[in-house]
Amino acid sequence: MKIVIGSDHGGYELKSKLIEFLKNSKYDAADIGTHSKDSCDYPLIGFEVARAVSVGRADRGVLICRTGIGMAIIANKVPGIRAGVCYSVKMAKSSREHNDCNVLVLAADYTEERLAKKILKIWLNTNSLGDRHARRVKQIDKLETKLRK
């Protein structure tokens, strides 16, 4: 599974640790940036990660900023993206089972490394439940298409 991962300066340290975790877990992980703690603009990075997933260059994406809110906002502007901010393992599991989220958003200021790794692991290993949940995801896709016209 190919994973693209990106962060702003506030999420840089956590992102670096998660990239190592992904590679040690045998995932193909691509770092979209940022590549330092220097201040940067999160929308550009969030968009690139979401776009890579949207066009099929990656199976899933991970975004990190201080709260997760900014990254979730920009990622969800990209057609076909369902990004969810997850602060717990339970939220991560639900985001995949019920919403088939394809971008995980983490909050560096509220998620310590050990928890972030647990969240990421469960998120990567949980499938959508389908059935009524798939029907709802299709409704989201339909409404998104309608908005673009």
C-alpha positions in Angstrom: 0.0 0.0 0.0 1.4 3.4 -1.0 0.9 6.1 1.6 1.7 9.8 1.1 2.3 11.8 4.2 2.7 15.5 4.7 2.8 18.1 7.5 3.3 21.7 8.2 6.1 22.9 10.6 3.9 22.1 13.6 3.6 18.5 12.6 7.1 18.0 11.2 8.5 16.0 14.2 5.5 13.7 14.5 5.5 13.2 10.7 9.2 12.2 10.7 8.5 9.5 13.4 5.5 8.2 11.5 7.4 7.9 8.3 10.0 5.7 10.0 7.1 3.7 11.6 5.5 3.2 8.2 8.7 2.1 6.5 9.5 -0.3 9.3 6.0 -1.7 8.9 6.8 -2.3 5.2 4.6 0.4 3.7 5.7 2.4 0.7 5.7 5.9 2.3 6.3 9.1 0.4 7.1 12.3 2.2 5.4 15.3 0.5 6.9 17.8 3.0 7.6 20.0 4.8 11.2 19.0 5.4 12.0 21.2 8.4 10.6 23.0 11.3 10.7 26.3 9.4 7.3 28.0 9.1 5.4 27.0 6.0 1.9 27.2 4.5 -0.1 24.1 5.3 -2.7 24.5 2.4 -0.1 23.7 -0.3 1.1 20.5 1.4 -2.4 19.4 2.4 -3.5 19.9 -1.2 -0.6 17.9 -2.6 -1.2 14.9 -0.3 -5.0 14.9 -1.0 -4.4 15.3 -4.8 -2.0 12.3 -4.8 -4.8 10.1 -3.3 -7.5 11.7 -5.4 -5.8 10.9 -8.7 -4.6 7.4 -7.6 -0.8 8.1 -7.2 -1.3 6.8 -3.6 -3.7 4.5 -1.9 -4.1 6.7 1.2 -2.8 9.9 2.8 -1.8 11.2 6.2 -1.7 14.8 7.1 -0.4 16.4 10.3 -0.7 20.0 11.7 -1.0 21.3 15.2 -4.8 20.8 15.5 -5.6 18.8 12.4 -8.3 21.3 11.5 -6.5 23.2 8.8 -5.3 20.1 7.0 -8.7 18.5 7.1 -10.3 21.7 5.6 -7.9 21.8 2.6 -7.9 18.0 2.0 -11.7 17.9 1.9 -11.7 20.6 -0.9 -10.1 18.0 -3.2 -12.7 15.9 -5.1 -12.9 12.3 -3.9 -11.2 12.9 -0.6 -12.8 12.0 2.7 -10.4 13.3 5.3 -11.1 12.9 9.0 -9.3 14.2 12.1 -8.8 11.4 14.5 -7.8 11.9 18.2 -8.3 8.3 19.2 -8.1 4.7 18.0 -11.9 4.4 18.2 -12.3 7.5 15.9 -9.7 6.1 13.4 -11.5 2.8 13.2 -14.9 4.4 12.8 -13.6 6.8 10.1 -12.6 3.8 8.0 -15.6 1.6 8.8 -18.3 4.1 8.4 -16.9 6.8 6.1 -14.2 5.0 4.2 -11.8 7.9 4.9 -8.9 7.9 2.6 -6.9 10.6 4.4 -6.1 10.5 8.1 -5.5 13.8 9.8 -3.6 14.0 13.0 -3.2 16.8 15.6 0.5 17.0 16.7 -0.4 19.2 19.7 -2.9 16.7 21.0 -1.5 13.3 19.9 1.7 12.0 21.4 3.8 9.6 19.3 2.7 6.3 20.8 -1.0 7.1 20.3 -0.4 8.4 16.8 1.3 5.1 15.8 -1.7 3.2 17.3 -4.2 5.4 15.5 -2.3 5.1 12.2 -1.9 1.3 12.5 -5.7 0.7 13.1 -6.6 3.2 10.4 -4.4 1.4 7.8 -5.7 -2.0 8.9 -9.5 -1.3 9.0 -11.8 -1.7 6.0 -15.0 0.0 5.3 -18.1 -2.0 6.5 -19.9 -1.3 3.2 -23.7 -1.8 3.2 -25.5 1.3 4.5 -22.2 3.0 5.0 -21.2 2.5 1.4 -24.6 4.0 0.4 -23.8 7.1 2.4 -20.3 7.5 0.9 -21.9 7.2 -2.6 -24.3 10.0 -1.6 -21.4 12.2 -0.6 -19.7 11.5 -4.0 -22.9 12.3 -5.8 -23.4 15.6 -4.0 -19.7 16.5 -4.6 -20.2 15.9 -8.3 -23.3 18.0 -8.3 -21.4 20.9 -6.7 -18.8 20.8 -9.4 -21.3 21.4 -12.2 
